[in-house]
């Protein structure tokens, strides 16, 4: 977290404007530009810099199965930037794809972002 929002009341503990304060301080990674003005106008201070926020579109897709051709599996891997390594057999390609999907899902769940 790289932003510190200070409440005008240094002893305030609770929620205000969607922010959770403890002893007058709220820590967060980023703050939307529209929220800054009202906070500053009401005596709050904002210190630090926003973390980079990346917006992504989530699209649900059908994962390849053993009924897919090698060409279809290769196209899927290329489209979703999945490295198949040295896999040449269908089951090895499917396993590589499944592993990457599992890793990306775990990373997204752990960080709250999508990979």
N, C-alpha and C positions, 0 to 999 in steps of 0.2 A: 504494500500500500504506500502510496506516495503523496497523498493529499491529507492535510490535517485541517479540519473545520473547527473553529473555536466559537463556542456559544457566548453571547454577551454576558451570561451569568456563568462564571467560572465554576460554580458548584453544581450546575444543572446535570442531572442524570436522568435520562429518559429519551423518548423519541420526539423529534421535531422535524417537520417537513420530510419525513421518510428517512431521516438520519438518526442513528442511535448514538447518543452522547453518554459518556462516562466522565464525571467531574469536568463537564464543560467541553470535552473534546470528542470528536468523531474522526475516525480514520477510514479512508476509502481509496480505491485505485483511480477513480475518475468521477467527474461530475459534469452533467450535461450543461451546456452553455446557458440554456434558459433558466437554470436553477441558480446560477451565480448571482445575477442581479438582485433578485429578491433577498437572498441571504445577506449580501453586502449592504443593501439598503436598510436592513433590520439589525445592523450592528455585529453581524458575524464576521469573522476573518477567515480567509482561505490561504493556506500556506502549502508550498510544494508544487509538484508538477503532476499532471495526469499521466497515467500509464497509457501506452498505445492501445486503442480498442479497435478490433477488427470485426466488421459485420460480415456475416456469412449467410448464405441461403442454404437451408436444410432441405434436401430433396431425398425422399425415400425411394430406393431403387431395389430391384430384385437382384439378389446375389446369384452368381453363376452356380449351376449345378452340373452333375456329371452328364446330364442330357445335352449340355451345350457343346458346340464344336470347339476345337482348339482355337480357331480363328475368333469366335465370339468371346472366348475367355481372354485371349490376348487383347482384343479390342477393349473389353471391360477394364483390364488391368491398366492399359494405356490411358484410357479416359479418366480413371481415378488415381493416376500416378502411383500405381502399385508395382514395385519392382518384383518380378518373378524370379530373380536371380538366375540360377542355372537350371531351373525346372523345365523339363521337356515333356514329361508325362502329365496327362490330364489331372490325375489325383494329386500330384505334387504342385501343380499350378493352383488347383483349388485350395490346397492346404496353405499355400503362401498367401493367397487372397484372404482366406479366413483368419489367418494370423494377423495380418495388417488391420483388418476390420476390427478384430478383438482389441488390438493395441490402441487403435484410434478411439474406440468406444471407451476404453478404460481411461485414457488420457483426458477425454472430454468430460467424463464423469468426475474425475479427480480435480480437474481445474475449473470446471464450469464453462469451458469453451470447447469449440469443435476444432478438430485437427484435420 
